[in-house]
Each structure stands twice: as structure tokens, then as C-alpha cells.
Amino acid sequence: MRRNLVATGLAIDLALFAASGASCKRGAPAGDLAATPNANPNPEAEAFTPSEIKGDGQAMGTHLAFAAFTTASIGAGGVKALFDAATVEIVRLEKLMTTWDPTSEVSRINSAAGVRPVPVGVETFAVIKEALRASTLSDGAFDITFQTLHGLWKFDEDLDAHPPTPAQVASHLRYLGYQHVKLDPVMGTVFLDESHVRIGLGGIAKGYAVDAASKVLRDGGLRSFYVQAGGDLFANGTKPDGSPWVAGVRDPRGAPDEYFADVGLVDQAFSTAGDYERSYIVSGRRYHHIIDPHTGYPATASRSVTIWAPTALLADEIDDGVFILGPEKGLALVVSLEDVGAVIVDSHNHVWISKRLQGRLHEIRPPTDGL
């Protein structure tokens, strides 16, 4: 089903509903806010009407989208300036953590694999440390050493619909494993103890960047906004009428603007991992970019996983692991984490909803079936 959605960019997993009246248990109804006596004795402040301002950009290989409501002290120009500052922050983090720039901290770690530890900044160190925690929690389903397989699978600008041979996968797979990543918190260094090992933070860095960009907007005085980088989103506060932001859960076999469910967001993150964005089909089998580090091949247990969490970092680091683990083990992981929920469409097109999202998620219709 097509919904009235605010356009937030190209080839994304999430979109925000334009209707401000969408309901959610977390959001206070507008009437409750209006009923507060003497809430604002200042007549000039009462006359102020917030306006929604939108912006976009490009970083981390994906589309950035922003929306925020003006305040009595921050007009449209100020909001746009804060969007620009948030984009600058995301670009700054990208330069630290990308593998595309040979001078980045992550690239320097990879270049020194098996040779020496590499000093890095506190942010890169923290993200790698969190990635290793996610690896432990997911029994290795999430693993930043997936980069060791780089060049075998081509799903980016180098898209090539020719899967590698089993022998090629096996030759790289034997070097893959998050246990090869050694952290020294005293020296602030990262060391890959095997020369063939490489790391990539593509499965976690966007979540960290969304949280950092959200902090820029909050520190600038905004209270009602969202920040989105591809499939990673954080929604801050409620809309001025008291209603929540509402995010759509994309139909993994539907058109890019089709959603099979939605959920309200108030100070929450939303992240989706799906097998539909960077993929190809060969001989009746779908190959996609979410690689199971245990096999070296695209994971097959899920079609999409959407994570609802307190921070974009947590949502981003968990979604791939849950996708790879599949619904039963994946939901067990979700349940073990405080204030985290999940919606999973499995390989048979069945929808699984974690307990924390039951009663919060609005199912519009069943997801479309297909290859």
C-alpha cells in the first residue's frame, strides 16, 4: 500500500509520515498540551507558530535527510544553519572511519595489519570497541572483519552480478573473525593480528554519525527534529502538536515507497537492514550485501530487519546481526537488550514482532511475497 509520506531521500528504508495526527502510545495528544493552564503567559510566545523545515545532503555513501520545527528563538535560517553544521559533523566522522580514503584512521589500521598497532582518536576507538561488543552479543553474526572479503562480492558502484566461486570465498573466509581485532585502551591503539585481515565500519558508523548529528541539533536549541542517513534514523521529541514522528517499515518486496507497517518515534532510533537495496538475482537466487561472516555468503534467514532502540548507534549495530541470526535467535538477542524492539520479515515472508513493539507497531497489510 502506498502511504502519504514525507520524501526523505533516494533508496532509503525509512520515511516519515506527513500526517501530524498519527497516533502512538508514546506521544501525548495535542489536546493534553493545550489543556495545561497558563502554560505560556507570554502573549508574543503564544502567537508563535512553528514551521517545519527540511534539508538534505550526501555523506557516508548515502542520502542525508533532516526535518525540524522552528522555535520562538530559532527561525528557518537558523534551522538550516544547524542542518549544515550537522552535515559537517557527519562528513568529519566519515573521514575518520571510511575505507574509501587511504588516509582515514580505519584505512591506516588496515594498512598496518599484522605489522603494528595503530593509534586512533577516541571516536574511532569507541566505535570499534562497540562493534566488538556487538560481535560478542551476536555470537559473531555482526563482525567488522567482513571487510576481509572485500573484492569478492561487488554490490556498490562496482556492482557485478557474478558471485565468487566457493574456492574464492573459502580462501578469504579463513582470515575472517573479530577476535583478530586487538584494542589497547591505555595506548589508544588498534591492531589486526593477521596480515590478511581488514575491518570496515559500514555496519555501525552511520548510526554513530546520526547520534552525533542529533547532538549538534539539540545543542543548537532544536527539540523537535529527525536526522536520517540512509536506513538509520533518530527522531527527537514530538511534533509541536504533541504527536510523535512516525516511521514506515518498508515492504522488502514492494516498491521503494511502499510500507507494510509503521511505528511512532519519540526520542528513539529506527534502523533497517534489508536484502533489497544492493542486490542481484542469479539463477533464481537473490545475492545481497549483508554477508554472514560464518559462511562468507549473503545471509538467507531474513528479508528485512527493523530495529527500534534508544540510540541510532545501538540500532545500527544490532540490525545486521539480527538479520543474519534470523527470527528466533535474533529476537532472543533483541529481548536481552534494554528498550530495544524489532520487526523481522523472514525468508518465508512471515512477520515477527518483538514484545516491546507489540501494541506499538501498526501493521497496514502483509508484506509482498516474491524472490
C-alpha positions in Angstrom: 0.0 0.0 0.0 1.3 3.5 -0.8 1.1 6.0 2.0 1.3 9.7 2.3 5.0 10.0 3.2 7.4 12.9 3.6 10.1 12.3 1.0 13.4 11.8 2.8 15.7 10.8 0.1 16.6 8.2 -2.5 16.7 4.4 -2.0 16.1 4.6 1.8 14.5 2.1 4.2 12.6 4.7 6.3 10.2 7.6 5.6 8.3 9.8 7.9 4.5 10.2 7.5 3.4 13.7 6.6 0.3 13.5 8.7 0.9 15.0 12.1 -2.1 13.2 13.6 -0.7 9.7 13.5 -1.3 8.0 16.8 1.2 6.3 19.2 1.1 5.5 22.8 4.4 7.3 23.4 3.1 10.6 22.1 0.8 12.9 24.1 -2.2 14.1 22.2 -2.4 17.7 21.2 -5.4 18.3 23.5 -3.4 17.4 26.5 -0.8 20.1 25.7 -3.5 22.7 25.1 -5.2 21.9 28.4 -2.3 23.0 30.6 -3.4 26.3 32.2 -1.1 29.2 31.9 1.4 27.1 30.0 2.9 30.3 28.4 1.8 33.6 29.9 3.8 35.5 27.3 1.3 36.6 24.5 4.0 37.0 21.9 5.3 33.5 22.5 1.7 32.2 22.3 1.4 33.8 18.9 4.4 32.0 17.6 3.6 29.2 15.1 6.3 26.6 14.5 7.2 25.8 10.9 8.6 22.5 9.6 11.9 23.0 7.8 13.6 20.2 5.7 17.1 19.7 4.4 19.2 17.0 2.8 22.8 16.2 1.9 25.2 13.4 0.9 27.8 11.7 3.1 28.9 8.2 4.0 27.8 6.9 0.6 24.2 7.7 1.3 21.5 10.3 1.3 21.1 12.5 4.4 17.7 13.9 5.4 16.7 16.4 8.1 13.5 17.9 9.3 12.9 20.2 12.3 10.4 22.7 13.6 11.4 26.3 14.2 11.2 27.7 17.7 10.5 31.1 19.1 14.2 31.8 19.0 15.4 29.8 16.0 13.9 30.7 12.6 14.2 28.9 9.3 17.7 30.3 8.6 18.9 29.1 12.0 17.5 25.7 11.4 19.1 25.4 8.0 22.5 26.5 9.5 22.2 23.8 12.1 21.5 21.2 9.4 24.7 22.4 7.7 26.6 22.0 10.9 25.2 18.5 11.4 26.2 17.6 7.9 29.7 18.9 8.6 29.9 16.6 11.6 28.8 13.6 9.7 31.4 14.3 7.0 34.1 14.7 9.7 33.3 11.3 11.1 33.2 9.8 7.6 36.8 11.0 7.0 37.9 9.1 10.2 36.1 5.9 9.6 35.7 5.3 5.9 37.7 2.6 4.0 37.5 4.7 0.7 40.1 7.2 1.9 43.6 5.8 2.3 44.4 8.4 5.0 41.4 7.6 7.3 42.1 6.0 10.7 40.4 2.8 9.6 42.5 2.6 6.4 45.6 3.1 8.4 44.6 0.2 10.7 44.1 -2.0 7.7 47.4 -1.0 6.1 49.3 -2.0 9.3 47.5 -5.4 9.7 49.9 -8.0 11.1 52.7 -5.3 11.4 52.0 -2.9 14.2 49.2 -1.3 16.4 47.9 2.0 15.1 47.0 4.9 17.4 43.5 6.3 16.7 41.2 9.0 18.0 38.8 8.4 20.8 35.8 8.3 18.5 37.1 5.6 16.1 38.4 3.6 19.1 34.9 3.8 20.8 33.1 2.7 17.6 35.4 -0.3 17.1 35.1 -1.2 20.8 31.3 -1.1 20.5 31.5 -3.2 17.3 33.4 -5.9 19.1 30.7 -5.8 21.9 28.0 -6.3 19.2 30.1 -9.2 17.8 30.1 -10.9 21.2 26.4 -10.4 21.8 25.5 -11.8 18.4 27.9 -14.7 18.5 29.9 -13.3 15.7 26.9 -12.6 13.4 28.0 -8.9 13.4 31.7 -8.8 12.5 33.6 -5.7 11.2 36.2 -8.0 9.7 33.7 -8.7 6.9 36.0 -6.3 5.0 38.4 -9.2 4.7 36.0 -10.4 1.9 36.3 -7.1 0.0 36.6 -7.6 -3.7 34.8 -11.0 -3.7 31.3 -9.5 -3.5 30.6 -6.4 -5.6 27.4 -4.6 -4.6 28.4 -0.9 -4.6 29.4 1.2 -7.5 31.3 -1.8 -8.8 28.1 -3.9 -8.9 28.9 -7.2 -10.7 26.2 -9.9 -10.8 28.8 -12.7 -10.8 29.1 -14.5 -7.4 32.5 -15.6 -6.4 33.4 -19.3 -6.5 33.3 -21.4 -3.4 37.1 -21.7 -3.5 37.5 -17.9 -3.7 35.2 -17.5 -0.6 37.0 -20.2 1.3 40.4 -18.6 0.7 39.3 -15.4 2.3 36.9 -16.7 4.9 39.7 -18.4 6.9 41.1 -15.0 7.9 37.7 -13.5 9.0 37.0 -13.1 12.7 36.5 -10.3 15.1 39.0 -12.0 17.5 41.8 -10.7 15.2 41.0 -7.1 16.4 43.1 -6.2 19.4 42.4 -3.0 21.4 44.8 -1.3 23.8 42.7 1.2 25.8 45.8 2.6 27.6 47.7 3.3 24.4 44.6 4.0 22.3 45.6 1.7 19.6 44.0 -0.9 17.3 45.9 -3.9 16.0 44.9 -6.5 13.4 47.0 -9.5 14.4 46.8 -11.2 11.0 48.1 -9.5 7.8 45.2 -10.6 5.7 42.5 -9.2 8.0 40.7 -6.0 7.2 37.9 -4.1 9.0 35.1 -1.9 7.8 32.7 0.2 9.9 29.9 0.4 7.3 27.6 -1.6 9.6 27.9 0.8 12.6 29.4 4.1 11.7 26.2 5.7 10.2 24.4 5.1 13.5 27.2 6.8 15.4 27.1 9.7 13.0 23.3 10.1 13.2 23.6 10.3 17.0 26.4 12.9 16.7 24.4 14.9 14.2 21.4 14.8 16.5 23.6 16.2 19.3 24.6 19.1 17.1 20.9 19.9 16.6 20.0 19.5 20.3 23.0 21.6 21.4 21.8 24.3 18.9 18.5 24.5 20.6 16.2 22.3 18.5 13.8 20.0 20.3 11.6 18.6 17.5 13.6 17.0 14.7 14.8 13.9 12.9 18.1 13.0 11.4 18.4 10.3 8.8 21.4 8.7 7.0 20.1 6.0 4.6 18.4 3.4 6.7 19.4 4.9 10.0 17.3 7.5 11.7 16.8 9.2 15.1 13.7 11.2 15.9 13.9 13.7 18.7 10.9 14.9 20.8 7.4 15.2 19.5 5.9 17.4 16.8 4.6 20.8 18.1 1.0 19.3 18.4 2.3 16.6 20.7 2.1 13.8 18.2 5.1 11.5 17.5 7.2 11.2 14.4 6.0 8.2 12.6 8.3 5.9 10.6 7.3 3.4 7.9 8.7 -0.1 7.7 9.4 -0.7 4.1 7.9 -3.7 2.3 11.0 -5.7 1.3 9.4 -6.9 -2.0 7.3 -3.9 -2.7 8.2 -0.6 -4.4 10.6 1.7 -2.7 7.7 3.9 -1.4 5.6 1.0 -0.1 5.4 0.2 3.6 3.6 -2.6 5.4 3.7 -1.2 8.9 4.6 2.0 10.8 5.5 3.0 14.4 5.7 6.2 16.3 9.0 7.5 17.5 9.7 9.9 20.4 13.4 10.2 21.3 14.1 6.9 19.5 16.1 5.5 16.7 15.0 3.3 13.9 17.3 1.3 11.6 16.6 -1.2 8.8 18.7 -3.8 7.2 17.2 -5.3 4.0 18.3 -7.6 1.2 16.7 -5.4 -1.5 18.9 -2.3 -1.8 22.2 -3.7 -3.0 21.5 -7.0 -4.6 21.1 -9.0 -7.7 19.4 -12.3 -8.7 21.2 -15.1 -10.5 19.6 -18.5 -11.3 16.6 -17.8 -9.1 18.7 -16.8 -6.0 19.0 -13.3 -4.5 22.5 -12.2 -3.6 22.9 -9.1 -1.4 25.3 -7.1 0.6 24.6 -8.5 4.1 27.2 -11.2 4.4 27.1 -13.9 7.0 30.6 -14.0 8.4 30.2 -17.7 9.3 29.7 -18.7 5.7 31.1 -15.8 3.6 27.8 -15.7 1.6 24.8 -13.4 1.8 22.6 -14.3 4.8 19.4 -16.2 4.0 17.3 -16.2 7.1 15.7 -12.8 6.7 14.4 -10.3 4.1 14.4 -7.3 6.3 15.0 -6.4 10.0 14.0 -3.1 11.5 15.3 -2.2 15.0 13.7 0.3 17.4 16.2 1.5 20.0 17.2 4.4 22.3 20.2 5.4 20.1 21.0 5.1 16.4 24.3 3.5 17.2 22.6 0.6 19.1 20.0 0.2 16.3 22.7 0.2 13.6 25.0 -2.3 15.3 22.1 -4.7 16.0 20.2 -4.8 12.8 22.7 -6.7 10.7 23.3 -9.2 13.4 19.6 -9.9 13.9 19.2 -10.2 10.1 21.9 -12.8 9.9 20.8 -14.7 13.0 17.2 -15.0 11.8 14.0 -14.5 13.7 14.3 -16.9 16.6 17.9 -16.2 17.6 17.6 -12.6 16.5 14.6 -11.9 18.7 16.4 -13.6 21.6 19.2 -11.1 21.2 16.7 -8.2 21.0 14.9 -9.3 24.1 18.2 -9.3 26.0 18.8 -5.6 25.3 17.0 -2.9 27.3 14.5 -0.8 25.4 15.1 -2.5 22.1 12.4 -3.8 19.7 12.4 -5.5 16.3 10.3 -6.2 13.3 11.6 -9.1 11.1 10.4 -10.3 7.8 11.9 -13.8 7.4 12.8 -15.7 4.3 9.3 -17.1 4.1 7.7 -13.6 4.2 6.4 -14.2 7.8 6.4 -11.1 10.1 7.9 -11.5 13.6 7.4 -8.7 16.1 9.2 -8.5 19.4 7.3 -8.0 22.6 8.3 -4.4 23.1 6.8 -3.4 19.8 3.6 -5.3 20.2 0.9 -2.7 20.6 3.1 0.0 19.2 3.5 -1.3 15.7 0.7 -0.6 13.3 0.5 -3.3 10.6 -1.0 -1.9 7.4 -1.1 -5.1 5.5 1.1 -8.2 4.9 4.4 -7.6 3.1 4.5 -8.6 -0.6 5.8 -12.0 -1.4 8.5 -12.6 -4.1 12.0 -13.7 -4.7 
